[in-house]
Amino acid sequence: MGEYQGTFILPDTTELPVYDEVDVLVCGGGPAGVAAAETAARRGRKTLLIERYGFLGGAAVAGYSGTICGLFYASDDPVKDGPQQAVFGWTDRFYRELIRRGHVTEPQLYGKTYLVPFDPQGWKEAAEDMVLAAGVKLLYHTSVVGVIRKEDAFTGVVIDTKKGFAQIRARKLIDATGDGDLIYRAGLPYTMGDNGSIQNPSMIFRLSGVDVRAFKEFWGEDTISPDKVADLMKRARVEKGYELPRLKVWIYPTNRPGELFMNVTLISGEDGRNLNVLDPDDHTEAERRARKQVREYARFFKEYIPGCEESFVNDLSCEVGVRQTRSIVGIERLTNQDVAEARKRPDGIVRCPWPIELHNGEKPYMHWLLHDYYEIPYGALVPVEGGNIITAGRNLCAEHQALASCRVTAQCFEYGHGAGVAADLSIGTNRDFRQLAGEEIRAEMDREGSKLD
Ligand SMILES: Cc1cc2nc3c(=O)[nH]c(=O)nc-3n(C[C@H](O)[C@H](O)[C@H](O)COP(=O)(O)OP(=O)(O)OC[C@H]3O[C@@H](n4cnc5c(N)ncnc54)[C@H](O)[C@@H]3O)c2cc1C
């Protein structure tokens, strides 16, 4: 198979049937899309949220990422300091809603910081209730496959449903597809990882029938595996031929009895190559190999890890979890140095205290920011070309290692919050996204509780 046709741009005069006309159209219902849609609708804009699956949550739910990372500061003595929250605003609203509904555990220790495991079913329900309460119209089982252009600006999208193709007209478009699908269809520039090489995907699963107390006695309080686990994995490789490509793994007890969330796999191609999950052949290979690897790790845990003797795979995420694909080329770029130096800036709209957590190879590379955070500028969400369009979520403009930090859920909620605010301001003041200043978005997000100043 040769190259695929990427762009799909129809002229503004297209006669495709019109499904709807809205102020703000949010494409993708992951953490960023949910926050963007809720924010735009709550601020009075007619908002439509399109999602290709039949539920909200994106990689957090369909990919079972399973925890909110990026909420708390890291510390050289996290046990003494306890979880200290650094990110507020929309993220905090959602976190409080999950607490209210009983869908999260207490914060759990993760290396030098904390994270919060959640129930994916509860996440779906909370998000759906919140967006509907704000007045968002939801459209599930609908994929965005193209854009409608008038001169330099985008005036709508082309959707594909079981009924066929249609168009949706919108004053503002928010690309929250994670993969930057709108940007791609529109032919706007993007980059991809480290010269095309992206972080490895993982398939996450739930292990049930676990004696969690015995497990924790062996494992300890830290959800990151102790070194002795890597030693056991190496032994299992040699003694019994286990295929365990990842030696450092994350495991979280959930709020269900006897259950662990297992972030342990590392998926690459049959021949060891880095898979490009935007290519359907590679994506298929990733899903196929991921399921096999889940069985291998589950077998290892049952045989080698105390507390897991009676364990079994309860269920798998419904898709292989994809950490990284396209990053837009934005008017600002978050650099690796910005992260390493914990750079703050007046046009920063989101705080990030999360470490660089780069999944590539046997042990993910970690670089911690202690008692500190950096800020992501508004311009990292705004494409260099094209009017009426902004992104939200992990497809923002960032260098490879920087993205390995700023892509987590607490930040994605706040990118959505910022994009929703920007869409509203852009309509209200009749200015393009590129004409808005990060400082104004920051001030407005502060008014909505983001506590950036
Ligand atoms: C294996 C793995 C483990 C992770 N672990 C954690 C963790 O423990 N804690 C944490 O905070 N973060 C974690 N993350 C990161 C986190 O899940 C993601 O960064 C976050 O979900 C990204 O949010 P998003 O809204 O940008 O994109 P996504 O979550 O990818 O959402 C995009 C949404 O758009 C929809 N969509 C895509 N294309 C189209 C289209 N063309 N038309 C219509 N809809 C479309 C998708 O179905 C999806 O719902 C993990 C990620 C992975 C992959």
The ligand as a MOL file (V3000), in Angstrom:
LIG
                    3D

  0  0  0     0  0            999 V3000
M  V30 BEGIN CTAB
M  V30 COUNTS 53 58 0 0 0
M  V30 BEGIN ATOM
M  V30 1 C -0.9190 3.7230 28.3130 0
M  V30 2 C -1.2110 5.0800 28.8520 0
M  V30 3 C -1.1650 5.2990 30.2120 0
M  V30 4 C -1.4140 6.5560 30.7200 0
M  V30 5 N -1.4270 6.7300 32.0490 0
M  V30 6 C -1.8160 7.8990 32.5490 0
M  V30 7 C -2.0170 8.0460 33.9170 0
M  V30 8 O -1.8510 7.1010 34.6900 0
M  V30 9 N -2.4290 9.2600 34.3770 0
M  V30 10 C -2.6300 10.3210 33.5340 0
M  V30 11 O -2.9980 11.3950 33.9920 0
M  V30 12 N -2.4560 10.2010 32.2290 0
M  V30 13 C -2.0740 9.0140 31.7250 0
M  V30 14 N -1.9690 8.8680 30.3860 0
M  V30 15 C -2.1690 10.0460 29.5330 0
M  V30 16 C -3.6200 10.4340 29.3450 0
M  V30 17 O -4.4860 9.3500 29.3150 0
M  V30 18 C -3.7380 11.1820 28.0510 0
M  V30 19 O -2.6990 12.0670 27.9310 0
M  V30 20 C -5.0290 11.9390 27.9390 0
M  V30 21 O -6.0870 11.0210 27.9190 0
M  V30 22 C -5.0060 12.7700 26.6830 0
M  V30 23 O -6.2030 13.4800 26.6190 0
M  V30 24 P -6.7230 14.1340 25.2670 0
M  V30 25 O -8.0750 14.6350 25.5720 0
M  V30 26 O -5.7000 15.0370 24.7400 0
M  V30 27 O -6.7800 12.9490 24.2000 0
M  V30 28 P -7.4780 11.5120 24.2530 0
M  V30 29 O -7.6290 11.0330 25.6460 0
M  V30 30 O -6.7070 10.6890 23.2940 0
M  V30 31 O -8.9250 11.8100 23.6650 0
M  V30 32 C -9.1590 12.0200 22.3100 0
M  V30 33 C -10.6170 11.6730 22.0190 0
M  V30 34 O -10.9170 11.9870 20.6780 0
M  V30 35 C -11.6220 10.9220 20.0570 0
M  V30 36 N -11.2840 10.9750 18.6350 0
M  V30 37 C -10.0710 10.7680 18.0630 0
M  V30 38 N -10.1230 10.9730 16.7470 0
M  V30 39 C -11.3890 11.3080 16.4650 0
M  V30 40 C -12.0750 11.6460 15.2610 0
M  V30 41 N -11.4300 11.7010 14.0860 0
M  V30 42 N -13.4020 11.9340 15.3200 0
M  V30 43 C -14.0750 11.8900 16.5220 0
M  V30 44 N -13.4660 11.5820 17.6860 0
M  V30 45 C -12.1480 11.2980 17.6540 0
M  V30 46 C -11.0810 9.6900 20.7530 0
M  V30 47 O -11.9640 8.5970 20.6730 0
M  V30 48 C -10.9120 10.1980 22.1890 0
M  V30 49 O -12.0930 10.0480 22.9590 0
M  V30 50 C -1.7090 7.6240 29.8410 0
M  V30 51 C -1.7780 7.4100 28.4680 0
M  V30 52 C -1.5280 6.1560 27.9730 0
M  V30 53 C -1.6380 5.9460 26.5290 0
M  V30 END ATOM
M  V30 BEGIN BOND
M  V30 1 1 1 2
M  V30 2 1 2 3
M  V30 3 2 2 52
M  V30 4 2 3 4
M  V30 5 1 4 5
M  V30 6 1 4 50
M  V30 7 2 5 6
M  V30 8 1 6 7
M  V30 9 1 6 13
M  V30 10 2 7 8
M  V30 11 1 7 9
M  V30 12 1 9 10
M  V30 13 2 10 11
M  V30 14 1 10 12
M  V30 15 2 12 13
M  V30 16 1 13 14
M  V30 17 1 14 15
M  V30 18 1 14 50
M  V30 19 1 15 16
M  V30 20 1 16 17
M  V30 21 1 16 18
M  V30 22 1 18 19
M  V30 23 1 18 20
M  V30 24 1 20 21
M  V30 25 1 20 22
M  V30 26 1 22 23
M  V30 27 1 23 24
M  V30 28 2 24 25
M  V30 29 1 24 26
M  V30 30 1 24 27
M  V30 31 1 27 28
M  V30 32 2 28 29
M  V30 33 1 28 30
M  V30 34 1 28 31
M  V30 35 1 31 32
M  V30 36 1 32 33
M  V30 37 1 33 34
M  V30 38 1 33 48
M  V30 39 1 34 35
M  V30 40 1 35 36
M  V30 41 1 35 46
M  V30 42 1 36 37
M  V30 43 1 36 45
M  V30 44 2 37 38
M  V30 45 1 38 39
M  V30 46 1 39 40
M  V30 47 2 39 45
M  V30 48 1 40 41
M  V30 49 2 40 42
M  V30 50 1 42 43
M  V30 51 2 43 44
M  V30 52 1 44 45
M  V30 53 1 46 47
M  V30 54 1 46 48
M  V30 55 1 48 49
M  V30 56 2 50 51
M  V30 57 1 51 52
M  V30 58 1 52 53
M  V30 END BOND
M  V30 END CTAB
M  END
